[in-house]
Amino acid sequence: MNTESNKEKETQKLIEELKIAIESGNNSYARKILEKIKKEQNNPEVQKAISKFTPYLSVDPWFYVIWGLSMAILLIVFFYYVIIK
């Protein structure tokens, strides 16, 4: 019974670390924590946390930064060749 309590405390600690990692944008660390949590999928609280946070880890935020910069460059080139010339 004591080991179950320790597992629950450890799982709760990992869930809190996962929340902090996602809020701070540290997706690589959040993925590592999520893998640790997935080992205990029989716990309904763990399943709820996994389903809640998995969509945020699917795309790296740098993808949006690079995509936005490339769209800005394309827009500038478009306006330069269409409007100015």
N, CA, C and O atoms as a GROMACS GRO file, in nm:
protein
  340
    1MET      N    1   0.082  -0.119   0.000
    1MET     CA    2   0.000   0.000   0.000
    1MET      C    3   0.087   0.125   0.000
    1MET      O    4   0.053   0.224  -0.064
    2ASN      N    5   0.197   0.119   0.071
    2ASN     CA    6   0.287   0.234   0.074
    2ASN      C    7   0.350   0.258  -0.062
    2ASN      O    8   0.372   0.372  -0.101
    3THR      N    9   0.379   0.150  -0.135
    3THR     CA   10   0.438   0.167  -0.268
    3THR      C   11   0.339   0.230  -0.364
    3THR      O   12   0.378   0.308  -0.451
    4GLU      N   13   0.210   0.196  -0.349
    4GLU     CA   14   0.107   0.258  -0.433
    4GLU      C   15   0.099   0.407  -0.405
    4GLU      O   16   0.085   0.488  -0.497
    5SER      N   17   0.106   0.444  -0.279
    5SER     CA   18   0.103   0.585  -0.242
    5SER      C   19   0.224   0.659  -0.298
    5SER      O   20   0.211   0.772  -0.346
    6ASN      N   21   0.341   0.596  -0.292
    6ASN     CA   22   0.461   0.658  -0.348
    6ASN      C   23   0.450   0.673  -0.499
    6ASN      O   24   0.494   0.773  -0.555
    7LYS      N   25   0.392   0.572  -0.566
    7LYS     CA   26   0.373   0.581  -0.711
    7LYS      C   27   0.279   0.694  -0.747
    7LYS      O   28   0.302   0.768  -0.843
    8GLU      N   29   0.172   0.708  -0.668
    8GLU     CA   30   0.077   0.816  -0.694
    8GLU      C   31   0.142   0.952  -0.674
    8GLU      O   32   0.119   1.045  -0.752
    9LYS      N   33   0.223   0.965  -0.569
    9LYS     CA   34   0.293   1.091  -0.545
    9LYS      C   35   0.391   1.122  -0.658
    9LYS      O   36   0.401   1.235  -0.703
   10GLU      N   37   0.462   1.019  -0.702
   10GLU     CA   38   0.558   1.037  -0.812
   10GLU      C   39   0.486   1.076  -0.941
   10GLU      O   40   0.532   1.163  -1.015
   11THR      N   41   0.373   1.010  -0.967
   11THR     CA   42   0.295   1.042  -1.086
   11THR      C   43   0.242   1.184  -1.079
   11THR      O   44   0.247   1.257  -1.178
   12GLN      N   45   0.193   1.224  -0.963
   12GLN     CA   46   0.142   1.361  -0.947
   12GLN      C   47   0.254   1.462  -0.968
   12GLN      O   48   0.234   1.567  -1.029
   13LYS      N   49   0.373   1.431  -0.917
   13LYS     CA   50   0.488   1.519  -0.936
   13LYS      C   51   0.524   1.531  -1.084
   13LYS      O   52   0.554   1.640  -1.133
   14LEU      N   53   0.521   1.418  -1.156
   14LEU     CA   54   0.550   1.420  -1.299
   14LEU      C   55   0.446   1.500  -1.376
   14LEU      O   56   0.480   1.571  -1.471
   15ILE      N   57   0.319   1.488  -1.336
   15ILE     CA   58   0.214   1.564  -1.403
   15ILE      C   59   0.234   1.714  -1.382
   15ILE      O   60   0.218   1.792  -1.476
   16GLU      N   61   0.271   1.753  -1.261
   16GLU     CA   62   0.298   1.895  -1.235
   16GLU      C   63   0.418   1.943  -1.316
   16GLU      O   64   0.416   2.054  -1.369
   17GLU      N   65   0.524   1.861  -1.325
   17GLU     CA   66   0.640   1.898  -1.406
   17GLU      C   67   0.601   1.910  -1.553
   17GLU      O   68   0.651   1.998  -1.624
   18LEU      N   69   0.512   1.822  -1.598
   18LEU     CA   70   0.465   1.828  -1.736
   18LEU      C   71   0.390   1.957  -1.763
   18LEU      O   72   0.411   2.020  -1.867
   19LYS      N   73   0.304   1.998  -1.671
   19LYS     CA   74   0.231   2.123  -1.686
   19LYS      C   75   0.328   2.241  -1.696
   19LYS      O   76   0.312   2.328  -1.782
   20ILE      N   77   0.426   2.243  -1.608
   20ILE     CA   78   0.524   2.353  -1.608
   20ILE      C   79   0.605   2.353  -1.737
   20ILE      O   80   0.629   2.459  -1.795
   21ALA      N   81   0.646   2.236  -1.783
   21ALA     CA   82   0.727   2.227  -1.905
   21ALA      C   83   0.648   2.276  -2.027
   21ALA      O   84   0.703   2.344  -2.113
   22ILE      N   85   0.521   2.241  -2.034
   22ILE     CA   86   0.440   2.284  -2.148
   22ILE      C   87   0.413   2.433  -2.141
   22ILE      O   88   0.418   2.502  -2.244
   23GLU      N   89   0.384   2.485  -2.022
   23GLU     CA   90   0.359   2.628  -2.009
   23GLU      C   91   0.482   2.710  -2.043
   23GLU      O   92   0.471   2.822  -2.094
   24SER      N   93   0.601   2.656  -2.015
   24SER     CA   94   0.723   2.730  -2.045
   24SER      C   95   0.770   2.708  -2.188
   24SER      O   96   0.864   2.773  -2.233
   25GLY      N   97   0.706   2.618  -2.262
   25GLY     CA   98   0.740   2.594  -2.401
   25GLY      C   99   0.854   2.498  -2.421
   25GLY      O  100   0.910   2.490  -2.531
   26ASN      N  101   0.892   2.423  -2.319
   26ASN     CA  102   1.003   2.328  -2.329
   26ASN      C  103   0.948   2.192  -2.373
   26ASN      O  104   0.928   2.103  -2.290
   27ASN      N  105   0.923   2.178  -2.503
   27ASN     CA  106   0.856   2.058  -2.552
   27ASN      C  107   0.941   1.933  -2.544
   27ASN      O  108   0.888   1.824  -2.522
   28SER      N  109   1.072   1.945  -2.561
   28SER     CA  110   1.155   1.825  -2.556
   28SER      C  111   1.153   1.765  -2.415
   28SER      O  112   1.146   1.643  -2.400
   29TYR      N  113   1.160   1.850  -2.314
   29TYR     CA  114   1.152   1.802  -2.176
   29TYR      C  115   1.013   1.746  -2.147
   29TYR      O  116   0.999   1.646  -2.077
   30ALA      N  117   0.911   1.811  -2.200
   30ALA     CA  118   0.774   1.764  -2.179
   30ALA      C  119   0.753   1.627  -2.242
   30ALA      O  120   0.683   1.543  -2.185
   31ARG      N  121   0.813   1.603  -2.358
   31ARG     CA  122   0.801   1.470  -2.421
   31ARG      C  123   0.865   1.363  -2.334
   31ARG      O  124   0.812   1.253  -2.322
   32LYS      N  125   0.981   1.395  -2.274
   32LYS     CA  126   1.048   1.298  -2.187
   32LYS      C  127   0.962   1.265  -2.066
   32LYS      O  128   0.950   1.149  -2.027
   33ILE      N  129   0.902   1.368  -2.007
   33ILE     CA  130   0.814   1.346  -1.892
   33ILE      C  131   0.692   1.264  -1.933
   33ILE      O  132   0.649   1.174  -1.861
   34LEU      N  133   0.637   1.294  -2.050
   34LEU     CA  134   0.520   1.222  -2.098
   34LEU      C  135   0.552   1.074  -2.119
   34LEU      O  136   0.468   0.989  -2.092
   35GLU      N  137   0.671   1.044  -2.166
   35GLU     CA  138   0.711   0.904  -2.182
   35GLU      C  139   0.720   0.835  -2.046
   35GLU      O  140   0.682   0.718  -2.033
   36LYS      N  141   0.769   0.905  -1.944
   36LYS     CA  142   0.774   0.846  -1.810
   36LYS      C  143   0.633   0.821  -1.757
   36LYS      O  144   0.607   0.718  -1.695
   37ILE      N  145   0.544   0.915  -1.783
   37ILE     CA  146   0.407   0.902  -1.734
   37ILE      C  147   0.334   0.789  -1.806
   37ILE      O  148   0.253   0.720  -1.745
   38LYS      N  149   0.362   0.770  -1.934
   38LYS     CA  150   0.292   0.667  -2.012
   38LYS      C  151   0.316   0.526  -1.958
   38LYS      O  152   0.239   0.435  -1.986
   39LYS      N  153   0.422   0.509  -1.881
   39LYS     CA  154   0.450   0.377  -1.824
   39LYS      C  155   0.344   0.335  -1.723
   39LYS      O  156   0.329   0.216  -1.695
   40GLU      N  157   0.270   0.431  -1.669
   40GLU     CA  158   0.167   0.401  -1.568
   40GLU      C  159   0.029   0.435  -1.623
   40GLU      O  160  -0.044   0.513  -1.561
   41GLN      N  161  -0.007   0.379  -1.736
   41GLN     CA  162  -0.133   0.416  -1.800
   41GLN      C  163  -0.256   0.357  -1.734
   41GLN      O  164  -0.368   0.392  -1.774
   42ASN      N  165  -0.242   0.271  -1.637
   42ASN     CA  166  -0.360   0.214  -1.572
   42ASN      C  167  -0.427   0.315  -1.479
   42ASN      O  168  -0.541   0.294  -1.437
   43ASN      N  169  -0.359   0.423  -1.447
   43ASN     CA  170  -0.415   0.526  -1.361
   43ASN      C  171  -0.502   0.621  -1.444
   43ASN      O  172  -0.451   0.677  -1.541
   44PRO      N  173  -0.630   0.641  -1.411
   44PRO     CA  174  -0.717   0.729  -1.491
   44PRO      C  175  -0.670   0.875  -1.492
   44PRO      O  176  -0.691   0.946  -1.591
   45GLU      N  177  -0.608   0.919  -1.384
   45GLU     CA  178  -0.558   1.056  -1.381
   45GLU      C  179  -0.445   1.074  -1.481
   45GLU      O  180  -0.432   1.180  -1.544
   46VAL      N  181  -0.363   0.971  -1.496
   46VAL     CA  182  -0.253   0.975  -1.592
   46VAL      C  183  -0.309   0.977  -1.734
   46VAL      O  184  -0.261   1.052  -1.819
   47GLN      N  185  -0.409   0.896  -1.761
   47GLN     CA  186  -0.471   0.896  -1.894
   47GLN      C  187  -0.531   1.032  -1.927
   47GLN      O  188  -0.522   1.078  -2.041
   48LYS      N  189  -0.592   1.095  -1.829
   48LYS     CA  190  -0.650   1.228  -1.849
   48LYS      C  191  -0.540   1.330  -1.881
   48LYS      O  192  -0.558   1.413  -1.971
   49ALA      N  193  -0.429   1.324  -1.810
   49ALA     CA  194  -0.318   1.417  -1.835
   49ALA      C  195  -0.257   1.395  -1.972
   49ALA      O  196  -0.224   1.491  -2.042
   50ILE      N  197  -0.243   1.269  -2.012
   50ILE     CA  198  -0.185   1.239  -2.143
   50ILE      C  199  -0.275   1.293  -2.253
   50ILE      O  200  -0.227   1.355  -2.348
   51SER      N  201  -0.405   1.268  -2.244
   51SER     CA  202  -0.495   1.315  -2.348
   51SER      C  203  -0.505   1.467  -2.351
   51SER      O  204  -0.532   1.526  -2.456
   52LYS      N  205  -0.484   1.531  -2.237
   52LYS     CA  206  -0.493   1.677  -2.231
   52LYS      C  207  -0.371   1.744  -2.293
   52LYS      O  208  -0.386   1.845  -2.361
   53PHE      N  209  -0.253   1.690  -2.272
   53PHE     CA  210  -0.131   1.759  -2.311
   53PHE      C  211  -0.069   1.708  -2.442
   53PHE      O  212   0.018   1.775  -2.496
   54THR      N  213  -0.111   1.594  -2.492
   54THR     CA  214  -0.050   1.541  -2.614
   54THR      C  215  -0.066   1.633  -2.735
   54THR      O  216   0.030   1.646  -2.811
   55PRO      N  217  -0.181   1.697  -2.759
   55PRO     CA  218  -0.190   1.783  -2.878
   55PRO      C  219  -0.090   1.899  -2.878
   55PRO      O  220  -0.048   1.943  -2.985
   56TYR      N  221  -0.053   1.948  -2.762
   56TYR     CA  222   0.041   2.060  -2.758
   56TYR      C  223   0.182   2.018  -2.797
   56TYR      O  224   0.264   2.103  -2.832
   57LEU      N  225   0.211   1.890  -2.792
   57LEU     CA  226   0.346   1.842  -2.820
   57LEU      C  227   0.362   1.795  -2.963
   57LEU      O  228   0.471   1.751  -3.002
   58SER      N  229   0.257   1.803  -3.044
   58SER     CA  230   0.266   1.748  -3.178
   58SER      C  231   0.350   1.834  -3.271
   58SER      O  232   0.420   1.778  -3.356
   59VAL      N  233   0.347   1.966  -3.259
   59VAL     CA  234   0.424   2.054  -3.347
   59VAL      C  235   0.516   2.141  -3.263
   59VAL      O  236   0.474   2.200  -3.163
   60ASP      N  237   0.640   2.148  -3.305
   60ASP     CA  238   0.738   2.230  -3.235
   60ASP      C  239   0.708   2.378  -3.260
   60ASP      O  240   0.676   2.414  -3.374
   61PRO      N  241   0.718   2.465  -3.160
   61PRO     CA  242   0.691   2.608  -3.181
   61PRO      C  243   0.784   2.673  -3.283
   61PRO      O  244   0.746   2.770  -3.348
   62TRP      N  245   0.905   2.620  -3.299
   62TRP     CA  246   0.997   2.677  -3.398
   62TRP      C  247   0.943   2.659  -3.539
   62TRP      O  248   0.978   2.736  -3.629
   63PHE      N  249   0.858   2.559  -3.561
   63PHE     CA  250   0.796   2.543  -3.693
   63PHE      C  251   0.715   2.666  -3.727
   63PHE      O  252   0.722   2.715  -3.840
   64TYR      N  253   0.638   2.719  -3.632
   64TYR     CA  254   0.557   2.837  -3.657
   64TYR      C  255   0.644   2.961  -3.678
   64TYR      O  256   0.609   3.047  -3.759
   65VAL      N  257   0.754   2.971  -3.607
   65VAL     CA  258   0.845   3.085  -3.624
   65VAL      C  259   0.903   3.084  -3.765
   65VAL      O  260   0.902   3.186  -3.834
   66ILE      N  261   0.954   2.970  -3.807
   66ILE     CA  262   1.015   2.960  -3.940
   66ILE      C  263   0.910   2.980  -4.048
   66ILE      O  264   0.936   3.047  -4.148
   67TRP      N  265   0.792   2.923  -4.030
   67TRP     CA  266   0.685   2.938  -4.129
   67TRP      C  267   0.643   3.084  -4.140
   67TRP      O  268   0.624   3.135  -4.251
   68GLY      N  269   0.629   3.153  -4.028
   68GLY     CA  270   0.591   3.294  -4.029
   68GLY      C  271   0.696   3.381  -4.097
   68GLY      O  272   0.662   3.470  -4.175
   69LEU      N  273   0.823   3.357  -4.069
   69LEU     CA  274   0.929   3.434  -4.133
   69LEU      C  275   0.934   3.409  -4.283
   69LEU      O  276   0.953   3.502  -4.362
   70SER      N  277   0.915   3.286  -4.324
   70SER     CA  278   0.917   3.256  -4.467
   70SER      C  279   0.798   3.321  -4.538
   70SER      O  280   0.812   3.368  -4.650
   71MET      N  281   0.682   3.324  -4.474
   71MET     CA  282   0.566   3.390  -4.534
   71MET      C  283   0.589   3.542  -4.543
   71MET      O  284   0.548   3.604  -4.640
   72ALA      N  285   0.653   3.599  -4.443
   72ALA     CA  286   0.684   3.742  -4.447
   72ALA      C  287   0.780   3.774  -4.561
   72ALA      O  288   0.762   3.874  -4.631
   73ILE      N  289   0.880   3.691  -4.580
   73ILE     CA  290   0.975   3.713  -4.691
   73ILE      C  291   0.904   3.700  -4.825
   73ILE      O  292   0.927   3.782  -4.915
   74LEU      N  293   0.819   3.601  -4.840
   74LEU     CA  294   0.745   3.585  -4.965
   74LEU      C  295   0.653   3.704  -4.990
   74LEU      O  296   0.639   3.747  -5.105
   75LEU      N  297   0.591   3.756  -4.888
   75LEU     CA  298   0.504   3.872  -4.902
   75LEU      C  299   0.583   3.995  -4.945
   75LEU      O  300   0.537   4.071  -5.031
   76ILE      N  301   0.699   4.016  -4.887
   76ILE     CA  302   0.784   4.129  -4.924
   76ILE      C  303   0.828   4.117  -5.069
   76ILE      O  304   0.823   4.214  -5.144
   77VAL      N  305   0.870   3.998  -5.109
   77VAL     CA  306   0.912   3.977  -5.249
   77VAL      C  307   0.794   3.999  -5.343
   77VAL      O  308   0.811   4.060  -5.449
   78PHE      N  309   0.677   3.952  -5.307
   78PHE     CA  310   0.558   3.970  -5.390
   78PHE      C  311   0.528   4.118  -5.409
   78PHE      O  312   0.508   4.164  -5.521
   79PHE      N  313   0.524   4.194  -5.300
   79PHE     CA  314   0.496   4.337  -5.311
   79PHE      C  315   0.605   4.410  -5.389
   79PHE      O  316   0.575   4.506  -5.461
   80TYR      N  317   0.727   4.368  -5.375
   80TYR     CA  318   0.836   4.434  -5.447
   80TYR      C  319   0.820   4.416  -5.598
   80TYR      O  320   0.832   4.512  -5.673
   81TYR      N  321   0.793   4.294  -5.643
   81TYR     CA  322   0.784   4.269  -5.786
   81TYR      C  323   0.650   4.310  -5.847
   81TYR      O  324   0.647   4.347  -5.964
   82VAL      N  325   0.542   4.305  -5.773
   82VAL     CA  326   0.411   4.335  -5.830
   82VAL      C  327   0.380   4.484  -5.822
   82VAL      O  328   0.335   4.543  -5.920
   83ILE      N  329   0.404   4.546  -5.708
   83ILE     CA  330   0.363   4.685  -5.689
   83ILE      C  331   0.473   4.783  -5.732
   83ILE      O  332   0.444   4.879  -5.803
   84ILE      N  333   0.594   4.760  -5.692
   84ILE     CA  334   0.701   4.855  -5.720
   84ILE      C  335   0.744   4.847  -5.866
   84ILE      O  336   0.767   4.951  -5.928
   85LYS      N  337   0.754   4.730  -5.923
   85LYS     CA  338   0.800   4.719  -6.062
   85LYS      C  339   0.685   4.712  -6.158
   85LYS      O  340   0.706   4.703  -6.279
   0.00000   0.00000   0.00000
